[in-house]
Amino acid sequence: MESATRRFDIEAITDKIYEASVVPESWTSVLDAMTDIAGGVGTILLAADTTDFRFISTDGLSGFVESFVAQGWPERNTRTPAVLKARHAGFIVEKDVYSPEQIASDPLINQFLRPQGLGWATATAFPMTTGDTLVFSVERAYRHGPVPDASVEILDSVRPHLGRAALISGRLRLERARAAVETLALLGLPAGIVSRDFRLQAANALLDGLMPRVVRDGSARVAFADADADNLLAFALNATHRQVPRSIPIPARDPDPAMVAHLVPVRGIARDLFTGSAFILVLTPVERHVQGPDADLLQGLFDLTAAEARVARAIVAGETVETLAIRQGISEGTVRSQLKSIYAKTGMKGQLDLVRLGSGLSLVRSDDI
C-alpha cells in the first residue's frame, strides 16, 4: 500500500477535486487521475437515472456510454443497480456484489464489456439533493484483471473529497441558474428553472406573479393554464432528447397579455450533471398593436428562420400563398413548406390561427409589466 500511495500525489489529486467543484471543466482531469490510480482504461461520471443518461468520461472511453445506450443496455444493466443497492461508503469491485458464477454469466459483462476488452471496474455512488445519484466508475481492461485492493484503498481515501466537491458543484450550478433567472427579472421577463423531471426548481418574482393564472407549479410537472399551450409544453418537455429551444404561444387572458414561452435547454459540461436542471423557462409578454409585427420580432419570438419570419409576416399582413410566391420569386410549394414549419414552431394549425396570433404582436416594454 505504501509503494502504491507513493506513486500518486494524493494532495495534488485532492486539490484537483476541489478545483473541479468550482470549475466544472476540471472534472475530466479528476477522472483521468482516478483512471491512473486504478490502472484503468477510463473513468465515467454519470447521473444514475432510468430515463436519461447524463455523463462525462475520459478520452479512453469515448463512445462507450453512447454504445451502451444505443444497444439497449440501460434496461438490462446489472452493475449500476448493484452499486446502488450495496449502499457502501466506498469504492466496490465485482467480488463485492457478484459471485464468481454471476461474473461468468452476467450478460452485461460478457456480451458488452468483454467484447470491448473491458470487464473489470470499481465504482462508488453519491446521492444528490436533486434526487439523482452520481456514480463514478473506473473501467479496467479484462486482460489486466480486477482492480487491485491497493488501488481501491487509494480511491477510498479521496472519496470523501469527491462527495463534497460534487455537492459544491451542484449548489454552485443551481445558484448560477437562479442568478440567470433573477437577471431576466431585471429585464422584465418572468422566468424559472425546470428540472429534468419537469418541475420548477426556482422562479423569479415575475413568474411567481403569474401563478396560477398563466403558469402552474404542479406536483407532476410545470404546466400552463391554457390547455392548448400546455399540450405544446408537454410535447416539448418530453422531447428532451432533441435538446433544442422551443417557443410556445400563450393567448391573452384578462388581466394578462398574450405571451410567448421560451423553453431553453440548460447546456454545459456533463449535460448539467450536478443540478438536474433541464431548461430555463422564459415568458415574453406581448400586446396587440395597430401595426403588424416585423420579421425580426416574429423570428425572435418563435425561433423562425429569416425566410420563415418573412412568410409569417406576409401571411399575418393578409397576403396569400400565391401572391407571396410571386412577390418573392419562389414556388408555392416552397411557401407552403415554410408555412408548415412555421405552424410547427408556433403551435398553430393553419393560416387563420397564425393571423389571429400574430396580428399586431409587439413586445411589451419592461416598464409596462
HELIX and SHEET records of a PDB file:
HELIX    1   1 GLU A    2  ARG A    6  1                                   5    
HELIX    2   2 ILE A   10  VAL A   22  1                                  13    
HELIX    3   3 PRO A   24  SER A   26  5                                   3    
HELIX    4   4 TRP A   27  ALA A   38  1                                  12    
HELIX    5   5 ASP A   59  LEU A   61  5                                   3    
HELIX    6   6 PHE A   64  ALA A   70  1                                   7    
HELIX    7   7 TRP A   73  GLU A   75  5                                   3    
HELIX    8   8 ARG A   79  ALA A   86  1                                   8    
HELIX    9   9 GLU A   94  VAL A   97  1                                   4    
HELIX   10  10 PRO A  100  SER A  105  1                                   6    
HELIX   11  11 PRO A  107  PRO A  107  1                                   1    
HELIX   12  12 LEU A  108  LEU A  113  3                                   6    
HELIX   13  13 ARG A  114  GLN A  116  5                                   3    
HELIX   14  14 TYR A  142  HIS A  144  5                                   3    
HELIX   15  15 ASP A  149  LEU A  186  1                                  38    
HELIX   16  16 ALA A  205  ASP A  208  1                                   4    
HELIX   17  17 ALA A  227  ASN A  238  1                                  12    
HELIX   18  18 THR A  240  ARG A  242  5                                   3    
HELIX   19  19 ILE A  269  ARG A  271  5                                   3    
HELIX   20  20 ALA A  295  PHE A  302  1                                   8    
HELIX   21  21 ALA A  306  VAL A  316  1                                  11    
HELIX   22  22 VAL A  321  GLN A  328  1                                   8    
HELIX   23  23 GLU A  332  THR A  346  1                                  15    
HELIX   24  24 GLN A  351  GLY A  358  1                                   8    
HELIX   25  25 SER A  366  ASP A  368  5                                   3    
SHEET    1   A 5 ARG A  54  SER A  57  0                                        
SHEET    2   A 5 GLY A  42  ALA A  48 -1                                        
SHEET    3   A 5 THR A 133  ARG A 140 -1                                        
SHEET    4   A 5 TRP A 120  PRO A 127 -1                                        
SHEET    5   A 5 ILE A  92  VAL A  93 -1                                        
SHEET    1   B 5 LEU A 200  ALA A 203  0                                        
SHEET    2   B 5 ALA A 191  SER A 195 -1                                        
SHEET    3   B 5 SER A 277  ARG A 288 -1                                        
SHEET    4   B 5 MET A 259  PRO A 265 -1                                        
SHEET    5   B 5 ARG A 246  ILE A 250 -1                                        
SHEET    1   C 4 LEU A 200  ALA A 203  0                                        
SHEET    2   C 4 ALA A 191  SER A 195 -1                                        
SHEET    3   C 4 SER A 277  ARG A 288 -1                                        
SHEET    4   C 4 LEU A 361  LEU A 363 -1                                        
SHEET    1   D 2 VAL A 215  ASP A 217  0                                        
SHEET    2   D 2 VAL A 222  PHE A 224 -1                                        
END                                                                             
